[in-house]
Every structure is written in C-alpha cells, then in structure tokens.
Amino acid sequence: MTRQHRNIAVAAALLTALPAFAYAKTGGAAETNPYGLEALWTNGDFIARTVLLIMVVMSVGTWYIMLSKFVEQARMMKAAKEVKAKFWQASDLRQGAALLDTASPFRYIADSGIKAAEHHEGTMQESIDLYSWTTMSIQRSVDFIQNRLQGGLAFLGTVGSTSPFVGLFGTVWGIYHALTAIGIAGQASIDKVAGPVGESLIMTAIGLGTAVPAVLGYNMLVRRNKGAMDEVRDFAADVQSILIGGYRHVSPDAAE
C-alpha cells in the first residue's frame, strides 16, 4: 500500500470515529445551543418573553397584511382590465355595470352613480342640482374604496418605526442582565455574560428583521395603491361625465 493510500485510510477512519467521539463526550445526548432562541425563551424573564412575543406578533401581522394587500391590489388591477374589456363596450351604464363582477370596486362606483341619478328627483335631494349630487355620491364611493385599500398600512408604518426600539429595549434588558451577572460573580468571565449578551443580540436581530419588511412593504403598497386609485378616479370621472352628459341612455324606469 502506498503512502497516499495509507493517508486516505487514516483520514477515513478519523471521520468515522468523530461522531462516536462527540456522542460519548456529550454523554450520549445531542448537543444544543445554550444561547439560541430556545435558551432565550427558557431562561428569559417575564419582560424578555413579553418583548419577544410583541415582536412575533408584529412580524406575523406585517406579513399577513402585506400578502393580503398585494392580493387585494392584484384583484383591483384585474378589475380595471375587465372595465376596459367589457364596460366601455356596452351601450349604456346599466348594461356596462351588469357586465362587471359584483365584487368589483368599479361596479360599486357605477352603481352608486346610477342610483344617485335615478333617485334624485322627487325627494329632498332635488334641492341639490344633479351634477353636485352625483359628484358627491361618486366621490363617497371613491373615498370608501381608498379607505379600504389603505387599511393596514398604519400598522405597517407603526411596526416599521417602533420595532427597532422594541428590539433595542430587549437589547438593553439583556445587557442589564449581563452586568448583573458580572456583579454577582465578581468577575467578567465569558460564561457569566455570554447568555445575557446573546439574548440582547437576538433581540436586536429580531427587531431589525421585523422593521425592514414592514418599511419595504409599506413603501411598495403605497406606490401600488397610487396606481390603483388613479384607475379608480379616472373611471369615476368618466362615469360622472356620462351621467351628466348622456344619462338619457339609462332608463329611470329600470331603477330598483
């Protein structure tokens, strides 16, 4: 056997023996990280656990709002394409609104305008001119859609601005525990401060990991909301023009 073959055989034997040696060294039990999340939860006090739970709630809420809002915006943009493909091909507003999905925000605006124009005469609303009344009705519909789109953004903004400070509080609390351990032990040994310092670093990392997605998601959603609301406002303005200039195509006798 050559020297190269002997070296390969020795290396293979060592690699085979290492797991057994590690198993025997730990007394037959799997070695766990004494400074990880599990240790943080097990060894942490009430304040440390509360801070951790707050950041977990912030993180879960952030991702839920982000995903749900992206889905909602995608549906709105799909509805905008449906308007261009179906609504404007109809002969009048009522027929065009009937072609849209019942959950479409554009149908909600069209129905609101039609209802406002049809029920304008014969009531106290008649004291308001048709243009002003339909304009107010359509604008209220647009405001309702905008408020629904913006729902949850305040939470993202709050998380993005406060979660780093929540994590910083956990960091300060961990450092306080480290200093307390040093004071009790009378010496700054690494085994006395490693746990509290590790706890503080984990809190900092979780705080940043919660804040960054919230800030990015907030900015992306605001920009996408602007594009969606531009489509809504353009549609509302077109419906308003048709109601005032050509509402004769919608028969008042068809009112519900």
C-alpha positions in Angstrom: 0.0 0.0 0.0 1.4 3.4 -1.0 1.7 6.3 1.4 -1.1 8.2 -0.3 -3.4 5.2 0.2 -2.4 4.9 3.9 -3.2 8.6 4.4 -6.6 8.2 2.8 -7.4 5.2 5.0 -6.3 7.1 8.2 -8.5 10.1 7.3 -11.5 7.9 6.6 -11.0 6.2 10.0 -10.9 9.5 11.8 -14.0 10.8 10.1 -15.8 7.6 11.0 -14.7 7.9 14.7 -15.6 11.6 15.1 -19.3 11.2 15.5 -18.9 8.4 18.1 -16.3 10.5 20.0 -18.7 13.5 20.0 -21.6 11.3 21.1 -19.5 9.9 24.0 -18.3 13.4 25.0 -21.8 14.7 25.4 -22.8 11.7 27.5 -25.0 10.2 24.7 -27.2 13.3 24.3 -27.4 15.7 21.3 -25.6 19.0 22.0 -27.9 22.0 21.9 -27.1 25.7 21.5 -27.2 27.3 25.0 -27.5 30.8 23.6 -30.2 30.3 20.9 -33.9 31.1 20.8 -34.9 28.1 22.9 -32.5 29.2 25.6 -33.8 32.8 25.4 -37.3 31.7 26.0 -36.4 29.1 28.7 -34.0 31.3 30.6 -35.6 34.7 29.9 -37.7 36.5 32.5 -41.2 37.9 32.1 -40.0 41.1 30.4 -37.8 39.3 27.9 -40.6 36.9 26.9 -43.1 39.8 26.6 -40.7 41.7 24.3 -40.2 38.6 22.2 -43.9 37.9 21.9 -44.6 41.6 20.9 -42.1 41.3 18.1 -43.5 38.0 17.0 -47.0 39.5 16.8 -45.6 42.5 14.9 -43.8 40.2 12.4 -46.8 37.9 11.8 -49.2 40.9 11.4 -46.8 42.6 9.0 -46.6 39.5 6.7 -50.3 38.9 6.9 -51.2 42.5 5.9 -48.6 42.6 3.2 -49.7 39.4 1.5 -53.4 40.2 1.8 -52.9 43.7 0.4 -50.9 42.5 -2.5 -53.7 40.1 -3.3 -56.3 42.8 -3.0 -54.4 45.1 -5.3 -53.9 42.4 -7.8 -57.7 41.9 -7.9 -58.3 45.6 -8.3 -55.9 45.8 -11.3 -57.6 42.8 -12.8 -60.9 44.5 -12.4 -59.5 47.6 -14.1 -58.6 45.4 -17.1 -62.1 44.0 -17.0 -63.6 47.5 -17.2 -61.6 48.3 -20.4 -62.6 45.0 -22.0 -66.3 44.9 -21.0 -67.7 48.0 -19.5 -66.9 50.5 -22.2 -68.2 48.2 -24.9 -71.7 48.3 -23.5 -74.5 50.6 -24.9 -75.3 52.3 -21.5 -74.1 52.5 -17.9 -76.6 49.9 -16.5 -75.6 47.3 -19.1 -71.9 48.0 -18.6 -72.2 47.7 -14.8 -74.1 44.4 -15.2 -71.1 43.0 -17.1 -68.7 43.6 -14.2 -68.2 41.3 -11.3 -70.4 42.0 -8.3 -67.3 42.4 -6.1 -65.6 44.8 -8.4 -65.0 48.3 -7.0 -65.7 49.8 -10.4 -69.1 48.3 -10.4 -69.7 49.7 -7.0 -68.9 53.2 -8.3 -71.0 52.8 -11.4 -74.0 51.5 -9.3 -73.6 54.4 -6.9 -73.7 56.9 -9.7 -76.7 55.3 -11.4 -78.6 55.1 -8.1 -77.8 58.8 -7.3 -79.0 60.0 -10.6 -82.2 57.9 -10.7 -83.4 58.8 -7.2 -82.5 62.4 -7.4 -86.0 63.8 -8.4 -89.0 63.8 -6.1 -87.1 63.9 -2.8 -85.4 66.5 -0.7 -82.2 65.7 -2.6 -83.9 67.5 -5.6 -82.8 70.8 -3.8 -79.3 69.9 -4.8 -78.5 70.0 -8.5 -77.9 66.8 -10.4 -74.3 67.5 -11.0 -73.4 68.2 -7.4 -75.4 65.2 -6.1 -73.9 62.6 -8.4 -70.5 64.1 -7.8 -70.8 63.7 -4.1 -72.2 60.2 -4.4 -69.4 59.0 -6.6 -66.8 60.7 -4.5 -68.0 58.9 -1.4 -67.7 55.7 -3.3 -64.1 56.5 -4.3 -63.3 57.5 -0.7 -64.7 54.2 0.6 -62.5 52.2 -1.8 -59.5 54.3 -0.9 -60.0 53.8 2.8 -60.3 50.0 2.2 -57.1 50.0 0.2 -55.3 51.9 2.9 -56.5 49.6 5.7 -53.5 48.0 7.5 -50.9 50.5 6.2 -51.0 52.3 9.5 -50.0 49.1 11.2 -47.1 48.6 8.8 -45.9 52.2 9.4 -46.2 51.7 13.2 -44.2 48.4 13.1 -41.5 49.9 10.8 -41.0 52.8 13.2 -41.3 51.1 16.6 -40.0 47.6 16.2 -36.3 48.6 16.2 -36.9 50.4 19.5 -38.7 47.4 20.9 -35.7 45.2 20.0 -33.4 47.9 21.4 -35.3 47.6 24.7 -34.7 43.9 24.7 -31.1 44.6 24.0 -30.8 47.0 26.9 -32.5 44.5 29.2 -30.1 41.7 28.1 -27.1 44.0 28.8 -28.6 44.8 32.2 -28.7 41.0 32.9 -25.1 40.7 31.8 -24.0 43.5 34.2 -26.0 41.9 37.0 -24.3 38.6 36.4 -20.9 40.2 36.4 -21.7 42.0 39.7 -22.9 38.8 41.4 -19.9 36.7 40.2 -17.4 39.5 41.0 -15.6 38.9 37.7 -16.3 39.4 34.0 -15.9 35.8 32.9 -17.3 34.9 29.5 -19.6 32.2 30.8 -21.4 34.7 33.0 -22.1 37.2 30.3 -22.4 35.1 27.2 -26.1 34.2 27.8 -27.4 37.7 28.5 -25.3 39.3 25.7 -26.5 36.6 23.3 -30.1 37.4 24.4 -29.6 41.1 23.7 -28.1 40.4 20.2 -31.0 38.1 19.4 -33.5 40.8 20.4 -31.6 43.3 18.2 -31.7 41.0 15.2 -35.4 40.2 15.6 -36.2 43.9 15.9 -34.4 44.7 12.6 -35.8 41.6 10.9 -39.3 42.9 11.8 -38.8 46.5 10.9 -37.2 46.1 7.4 -40.0 44.0 5.8 -42.6 46.4 7.3 -40.9 49.5 5.9 -40.3 47.9 2.4 -43.9 46.6 2.3 -45.3 49.9 3.4 -43.5 51.8 0.6 -44.4 49.2 -2.1 -48.1 49.1 -1.1 -48.3 52.9 -1.0 -46.9 53.1 -4.5 -49.2 50.4 -5.8 -52.2 52.0 -4.1 -51.5 55.2 -6.0 -51.6 53.4 -9.3 -54.8 51.6 -8.4 -56.5 54.7 -7.2 -55.6 56.6 -10.4 -57.5 53.9 -12.3 -60.5 54.3 -9.9 -60.5 58.1 -10.1 -60.3 58.1 -13.9 -63.2 55.7 -14.1 -65.2 57.8 -11.6 -64.7 60.9 -13.7 -65.8 59.1 -16.9 -68.9 57.8 -15.2 -69.7 61.3 -13.9 -69.4 62.7 -17.4 -71.7 60.1 -18.8 -74.3 60.7 -16.1 -74.4 64.4 -16.7 -74.0 64.5 -20.4 -75.7 61.3 -21.6 -77.7 59.8 -18.8 -80.7 59.5 -21.2 -79.3 56.1 -22.2 -80.2 54.8 -18.7 -83.9 54.4 -18.3 -85.2 55.7 -14.9 -88.0 53.0 -15.1 -85.3 50.4 -14.6 -84.4 51.6 -11.2 -84.6 49.0 -8.4 
